[in-house]
Amino acid sequence: MVAVVLGLVIGIERILAHKDAGMKTHALVSLGAATFVVISEMIAHKYAITGGLDPSRMASQIIVGIGFLGAGSIILQNNKLLGLTTAGGLWVTASIGMAAGFGFYKLAILTTILVLLVLTVVYIFEKPLRNISEKVNENQ
């Protein structure tokens, strides 16, 4: 929850600064990063007694790989970036899949709920902020 709130705060500033990546994108990236860290801690605890096995090595490659997929979903059209929230959503969804794959079902479910809140509820607040930002930009 802390990661989502802090990501939202940064996203508000980015909207007011007329940047493309807004509240949803920043909240998703922050949430995804927090989930990946929690997964790493849970993996270390779960596999602490197993010598020579490091399941986090495969997990780290998933994180890098999904970054390439997310980058492919971002396009520049008419001097505007599109697909940033989709890329953030793909990235955090990868963390959900990893959590579920390692058997951390509560974390996967909680993260899914937070993602849905970011994508639906934040939209309600982000749209008026973007309108205000655009009006201020037009008056300058």
N, C-alpha and C positions, 0 to 999 in steps of 0.2 A: 504493500500500500504506500509506503514511504517513497519508493521508486516512482510509482505512478504519479503521486502528487508533485514530486519535485520535477519530473518530466513535464507535467502540465504547466507548472510555473514557468519553466524555461520556454515552453511553447507559446505561452501568452506573450512573453517578451518578443519572441521571433515574429509573431503576427503583428504586433505594434511597430516592429522595425521593418515591416513590409517584406518579410522573407517567406519563401514557399513552404518550408517545413514548419508546420504549426504544432498545435497542442497534441493532436492524435499521434503524429509521427514521433515527437519527443517522448510522449508517455509510453508508446510501444517499445521504443529502443531502450529506454530506461528499465522498463519492466522485463524485457528480454534479457538484458545484461544481468539484472538482479536474479532472475530465474536461473541463468547459466551458472552464476556463482553459487547459488543454493544447491544446484545439482552437483557441482564439483565437491562441495562440502559433504553432501549426503553420500556421494560415491566414495570419498575418502573414508568416511565412517563405516559404510556398508562393507567395503572390501579391505579393511585395515588388516584383517588376519590372513588374507591371501597373499602369499609372497610371490613376487615377480609378476603379478597381474596388475595392469594399470588401465582400467576401462576408460579413464579420462582421456587417453590418447586418441581413441576413436571419436569421442565426444568433441574434442577440440577440432578435429577435421570436419565434423558436421558443421560447426560454427563457421569455419572458413568457407566451406562449400556453399552454404546457404547465403553467405554474403555475395557471392558471384551471381546466384539466382536473383537475389534482390536487386543487385545492380542492373541486371538485364531488364527489370520491370520499370526502371526509371527512364523517362524520355524527356527531351526538350522540345517543346512545341510552342511556336510564337513567343519566344523568350520567356517561357514559363515551364518550370519543372512539373512533370506529372508522374504519378506512381510512387511518390515517397511514402505515403501511408501504406500502400500495398507492400512495398519493400520492408517497412517496419513490421507489418503484420506477418509477412512470411518469416522474418527473422524470429519474432517472438513465438510463432507457431512451431518453429523448429525446436525451441526450448521446451514447449509443451510435449512435443513428440519424444524428446529425449527424456524428460521427466517420466512420462508414461513407460517408455522402454526400459528404464532402470527400475521401474516398479514404484515410483514416487507418485502414486495416484492422487493423493490429496493436493500436492503441489501442482500437478497438472490441471486438476479441476479448478483450484483457486486461480491459477494464472489464466485459464480460459474465461472464467467469470470476469476477471479484471480486464481482459482484452475486449470482451463484449461491452463492458461498461465504457471503456475508452472510445470504442468505435461508435457507440450509439449515443450515450449521454453527452460526451464531450462535443459531439457534432452540434448539439443544441446550443452550447455556449460559444463554440468557435465561430459559427457563421455570423452572429451579430458583431463579434470582435473584428472579423475580417471586413465587414461592411463599414464599421467605424474607421478602421485603418485606411480603407480605400477612399472614404470621404475626406479624411485629413490629408491624404496624399494628393487628392484632386485640388484641394484648396491652397496647396503650396505652390 
